[in-house]
Amino acid sequence: MLMGITNLIVKSFHNLPCSGHTPPYPKAFWLDRFHKQRKSLLINNVGINMAITPGSQLVCATNLIVSFARFHRSLMAGLLTPANSHGLAHRHGTGFVSGIYPKSVLMCMSQLDRLFGTSRIPQESQDELQTKLGTRHFVVLHQGYIYICNLLDDSGYILPASTIMVRKRIFTNLHNLSHYTCTS
């Protein structure tokens, strides 16, 4: 009996549109929940499951940034389609897998555009998300300082990971040097 109801719910959810002016009930519910959370847009996404690995924070951050750039390129090229979340990792070689029910979770891809070029603007009860298309950089917040790093070259290609890592290391060292060079 439960399996029949579950199949009916999954089938109904799968047939709901994921775009348009009025979102279907499940999408509206999750968008409402998503906007009320104060967590990072990246961390508060149901389709992403990141393993914490030991090692350099700089290496982990660089790998995450490059992986997101590759994911974004696939998303913008239309290579990713609505599917069971477990299918994404196997078909596209990414780590974007839901850890909730890996054999049966259906994903609406419409929310994934909000992972890129989006800022969370705090409001009293529910945050506002603003998205700017065509951005070519990422922002690093390090010890209270904000740094902007290019992610794409002039042709729109992803910069090599080594270049991204060197830039992030320079920003970190600039912050450390500022303690010695700034006087009041």
N, C-alpha and C positions, 0 to 999 in steps of 0.2 A: 504494500500500500504506500509506504513512504517513498519507495523508489519511483513509483508512478507519479506521485505528486512532485518529487524533485525533477523528474524528466519534464513534466509539464511546465514548471517554473523556469527551468533552463531554456526550454524551447521558446517560451513566451519572451524571456529576456533577450534571447538571441535574435528574435525577430523585431525588436524595438529599434527604431532609427537612432543613430548616434549624432545626428546633426539637425540643424533647424533652429527656429527661434524659440520654440517651447520644448524644452527637454522632456523626455519621457520620465515617469515617476522615479525609477531607480537612479537615473542620471541626475535629476534635480535633487534628490535626497543626498547623494554623495557629493555633489557640488556644494550644497549647503553645509555639509559636515566638513568638507575640505576647506572652505573659506573661514570656518569658525576656529580651525586649529591654528595654533601659533607656531607649529613646527616648520622646518624648512620645506619648501616645495618638493625638493628632491627626496628627502627622507619620508615625507608624508604621502607617498605615492604607492598605491597597492600593487603595482606591477613591478616594483623594484625590490630585490632582495640582495643586499650586499654583505659579503662575509668580511669580518674584521680579520685582517691578516697582520702578523707581526712584521716589523721592519720600519723603514724610514717613512715618516708621514709625508715627506716630499715625494717619494716614489709612489706611494698609494694615491696621493692627490693627483699626480700627473697621469697615472694609469686611469683613474676615474674620469678625468677631463677628456683624455683621448678616446676612451670608450664611449662617453656621451657624444663626442663629436662624430664618431662613426655611426652611432645610433641615430643621431639627428640627420646625418646625410642620407641614411636609408629611409628614414621617415619622410623626409622632404622629396625623395625620389619616388615615393609611392611603393617601395618594395615591401613595406610592412602592411599586413592586412589584419582586420579583426579576426582573432583566432583564440583558441585555448591558450592561456598564458604559457603553459609548458612547451608549446610548439615554437614559441619565439626563440628560445635559447638554442634549440636543436637546429632550426632552419637558418638562423642568422649568426650563430656563434657569439651571442652576447650573453651577459649575465643577468638580463632582465627577466626574472622568473618570479612568479608569485610563490611564496612559501606557505600559503594558507591551504589550498587544496590543489596540488600540482596536477592532478589528473582531470579536473573538471571545471576550473575557473575560466569563465568567458571574460574577455576584456573588450571594452569599448575603447577604440584608439583615439577618440576625440580629445581626451584630456592630456594626451602626451605632448601636444603643441605647447602647453603651458609650462613645460619643463625648460623651454629655451626662450631667452629674451623676455622673461617675465619677472616682475617685481611685486612683492606683497606690500600693499599700502595698508598699514594698520588702521582700523576703524574701531568704534566703540564695542560693537557686538560681533560683527562679521567683517573680515578683511576684504579689501578690494584687490583684485589682481589686474595689473596693467601689463600688456604685452607689446613689445616693439619688434616688428619683423625686420629681418636683414642685419641683425647684429653679428659682429665678427669677433667678438671678444668674450672673455669671462672676467668676473670680478673676484678678487681675493681679499678677504678681510683677515688681517693678521695683526694681532695685538693692538687693536683699535685703529689701525691704518687701513685704508681702502686702496687697492692697487688694481689697475685695469691692464689685462694682458691680452694681446691679440692671439686668437686661436686659429684664424684662417689667413692665408697669404692673399695677395692682391687678386689672384685668379680664383679664390674661393676654396682652395685645397687646404686640408688640415696640415698645420705645421708639424714637423717631426717632434716626437715626444722629448727628445734630447733638448731641442730649442725651448720648448715649454718649460722643462725642468730648470734649465739655466736661468730663464727669466724669473721664475719663482724664487730661485736661490738668490739672485741679485736683489730682489725686493726684500727678502728676509735679511740679507746682509746690510742693505741700506738702512733698514730700521735699527739694526744693531749698531751701525756706525753713527747714527744720529745721536746716540747717547754720548758719544765722545766729541762730536763736532759742533753740536748746538750749545750755545752759551746764552745765559740770560743776563 
